[in-house]
Amino acid sequence: MEKRIQRHPFHLVTPSPWPLFASIAALLLTLGGVMYMHNYFLGGLVLFLAFVYLVGIVTLWWRDVIREATFEGMHTARVQKGLKIGVALFIVSEVMFFFAFFWAFFHSSLSPSIEIGSIWPPAGIAPFDPWGIPLVNTFILLLSGVTITYTHHSLIIGKAGGVVRGFIFTIFLAVTFTLLQGYEYVNAPFNISDGIYGSTFFMATGFHGFHVFIGTAFITVCFFRYTQFTLDHHVGFEAAAWYWHFVDVVWLFLFVTIYWWGSL
């Protein structure tokens, strides 16, 4: 049988079941979320099982991508460039997502309706003190941006010890941020059902917190496979670093607008 020789630098992906299964998981996750928020029977169970299912599918999908890149040599320079463009476009789509939340916040706060007392924050809402946990979390995220950059620099110059230290510090700071935000939520004087203020606050900060969780998982995966990265082939880590810097920048906007300006 004649051997086929590939004469182009692109990776023609073989048929994969993961896009279909991931779509089903996303649908079930949305359905479970709606059922849970409206107190339907077993809504919480559906939400939890859908989340577990989605995590499993994503894990298997990432496993295949890592195998193609590291062990099969499919990710040529041209493929890596395409992956970087894809990550950049994904981050742009995330910017649009947060833009919608900020739009809702400013639409309601710059011209508060008579139903909420024509003032902002609305009557009866006690906003968070921005100079407490929110300020601490701001310093934590900014420091984590420094440590992830240090990790990248150490990888480029081949300093394995710096890579390990950078990963550990970044993950520690990310987990600390999540724990402090969880503590803040548990002790919040209002909830997501307290009118437009509660809705915009928890949707914006909660969605950011979810991004921190995803970014933490992303960086943790990179930490466990950092020995597979080389000077000219570490797209997975670059994607994680870009994503983390995006999370940092969004938090700065959240702190300045929703926490500080929104509490004046």
C-alpha positions in Angstrom: 0.0 0.0 0.0 1.4 3.4 -1.0 2.2 5.7 2.0 0.4 9.1 1.9 2.7 12.0 2.4 1.3 15.3 3.9 2.6 18.2 1.9 1.0 21.0 3.9 1.6 22.3 7.5 -2.0 22.1 8.6 -3.6 19.6 11.0 -6.6 17.9 9.5 -8.4 16.8 12.6 -9.9 13.3 12.6 -13.7 13.0 13.4 -14.2 13.5 17.1 -17.3 12.9 19.3 -16.4 15.6 21.8 -18.0 18.6 20.1 -21.3 16.8 20.0 -21.1 15.6 23.6 -19.9 19.0 24.8 -22.9 20.6 23.2 -25.2 18.2 24.9 -23.5 18.9 28.2 -23.8 22.7 27.7 -27.5 22.2 27.0 -28.1 20.1 30.1 -26.1 22.6 32.2 -28.3 25.4 31.0 -31.4 23.4 31.6 -30.3 22.4 35.1 -29.4 26.0 35.9 -32.9 27.2 34.9 -34.5 24.4 36.8 -32.5 25.1 39.9 -33.1 28.9 39.8 -36.9 28.3 39.5 -37.0 25.6 42.2 -38.0 22.8 40.0 -37.9 19.2 41.3 -34.4 17.8 41.0 -33.1 21.0 39.4 -30.0 21.1 41.6 -29.2 17.4 40.8 -29.5 18.0 37.1 -27.3 21.0 37.3 -24.6 19.1 39.3 -24.7 16.0 37.0 -24.5 18.2 33.9 -21.5 20.1 35.4 -19.7 16.8 36.1 -20.5 15.5 32.6 -19.2 18.7 31.1 -15.9 18.5 33.1 -15.5 14.9 32.0 -16.0 15.8 28.3 -13.6 18.8 28.4 -11.0 16.6 30.2 -11.1 14.0 27.4 -11.1 16.6 24.7 -8.1 18.3 26.2 -6.4 14.9 26.5 -6.8 14.4 22.8 -5.4 17.9 21.9 -2.4 17.4 24.2 -1.7 14.0 22.6 -1.9 15.5 19.1 0.5 18.3 20.1 3.0 16.6 22.3 3.2 13.0 21.1 2.0 13.0 17.5 3.7 16.3 16.4 0.5 17.6 14.7 0.9 21.2 16.0 3.2 22.7 13.5 4.2 26.4 13.6 1.3 27.2 11.3 -1.1 25.2 13.5 0.2 27.0 16.6 -0.4 30.3 15.0 -4.0 29.3 14.2 -4.5 28.2 17.8 -3.2 31.5 19.1 -5.6 33.4 16.8 -8.4 31.2 18.1 -7.6 32.0 21.7 -7.4 35.7 21.0 -10.8 35.6 19.3 -12.2 33.7 22.2 -11.0 36.3 24.6 -12.5 39.0 22.5 -15.9 37.2 22.7 -15.5 37.1 26.5 -14.9 40.9 26.4 -18.2 41.2 24.7 -19.8 39.1 27.4 -18.6 41.3 30.2 -19.5 44.4 28.1 -23.1 43.3 28.4 -22.9 43.1 32.2 -21.3 46.5 32.4 -23.9 48.0 30.1 -26.6 46.7 32.4 -24.9 48.1 35.4 -24.4 51.6 33.9 -27.8 51.7 32.3 -29.4 51.2 35.7 -27.0 53.2 37.8 -26.6 56.4 35.7 -30.4 56.8 35.4 -32.0 54.9 38.3 -35.7 54.4 37.8 -38.4 55.6 40.2 -39.1 52.0 41.2 -35.8 51.8 43.1 -36.1 55.2 44.6 -34.3 57.1 41.8 -31.0 56.7 43.6 -28.0 54.3 43.3 -27.4 52.1 45.2 -31.2 51.5 45.5 -33.0 52.2 48.8 -32.5 49.4 51.2 -29.2 48.1 49.7 -26.1 48.2 51.8 -23.1 47.8 49.3 -19.8 46.3 50.1 -17.0 48.3 51.5 -14.6 48.4 48.5 -11.6 48.9 50.8 -12.0 45.6 52.5 -12.0 42.2 50.8 -12.4 43.7 47.3 -9.2 45.7 47.6 -7.3 42.7 49.0 -8.6 40.6 46.1 -7.4 43.3 43.7 -3.9 43.1 45.0 -4.0 39.3 44.9 -5.0 39.2 41.2 -2.4 41.8 40.3 0.2 39.9 42.1 -0.9 36.7 40.3 -0.5 38.5 37.0 3.2 39.1 38.0 3.8 35.5 39.0 2.3 34.1 35.8 4.5 36.4 33.8 7.5 35.3 35.9 6.6 31.7 35.1 6.5 32.4 31.4 9.8 34.2 31.5 11.4 31.3 33.5 10.1 28.9 30.9 11.6 30.9 28.0 15.0 31.0 29.6 14.9 27.3 30.7 14.8 27.9 34.4 12.8 24.9 35.7 12.9 26.1 39.4 11.4 29.4 38.5 8.6 27.7 36.4 7.6 25.5 39.4 7.7 28.4 41.9 5.7 30.6 39.5 3.0 28.0 39.0 2.7 27.3 42.7 2.5 31.0 43.7 -0.1 31.7 40.9 -2.3 28.8 41.8 -2.1 29.7 45.5 -3.1 33.3 44.8 -5.9 32.1 42.6 -7.4 29.8 45.2 -7.0 32.5 47.8 -9.0 34.9 45.7 -11.8 32.4 45.2 -12.0 31.6 48.9 -12.2 35.3 49.8 -14.9 35.9 47.2 -16.8 32.9 48.6 -16.5 34.4 52.1 -17.7 37.7 50.7 -20.8 36.1 49.1 -21.7 34.1 52.2 -21.7 37.3 54.3 -23.3 39.5 51.6 -26.1 41.8 53.0 -28.1 41.3 49.8 -28.6 38.6 47.2 -29.1 38.1 43.5 -32.9 38.5 43.8 -32.6 42.0 45.4 -33.6 44.0 42.3 -31.3 45.3 39.6 -28.4 46.0 42.0 -28.3 42.4 43.2 -28.7 41.0 39.7 -26.0 43.1 38.1 -23.6 42.7 41.0 -23.8 38.9 41.3 -23.9 38.3 37.6 -20.8 40.4 36.9 -18.7 39.4 39.9 -20.0 35.8 39.9 -19.3 35.3 36.2 -15.8 36.7 36.8 -15.4 34.3 39.7 -16.3 31.5 37.4 -13.6 32.7 35.0 -11.1 32.6 37.9 -12.1 29.0 38.5 -11.6 28.1 34.9 -8.3 30.0 34.7 -7.1 28.2 37.9 -7.9 24.8 36.3 -6.2 25.9 33.1 -3.0 26.9 34.9 -3.1 23.8 37.1 -3.2 21.5 34.0 -0.2 23.5 32.6 1.6 23.0 35.9 1.3 19.2 35.7 2.5 19.1 32.1 5.1 21.9 32.2 7.9 19.4 31.4 6.3 18.9 28.0 6.7 22.5 27.1 9.6 23.8 25.1 10.9 27.2 24.2 9.1 27.3 20.9 6.2 25.0 21.7 4.1 26.0 24.7 0.8 27.3 23.2 -1.2 25.8 26.0 0.6 27.8 28.6 0.5 30.9 26.5 -3.3 30.6 26.2 -3.6 30.1 30.0 -1.4 33.2 30.6 -3.4 35.3 28.2 -6.6 34.2 29.7 -5.4 35.0 33.2 -4.3 38.5 32.3 -7.8 39.0 30.8 -9.3 38.0 34.1 -7.0 40.5 35.9 -8.0 43.4 33.7 -11.8 42.6 34.0 -11.4 42.6 37.8 -9.9 46.0 37.7 -12.9 47.3 35.9 -15.2 45.5 38.3 -13.5 47.0 41.3 -13.4 50.5 40.0 -17.0 50.6 38.7 -19.2 48.2 40.7 -17.4 48.1 44.0 -16.0 51.6 44.3 -18.0 53.9 42.1 -21.2 51.9 42.6 -21.0 52.3 46.4 -20.5 56.1 46.4 
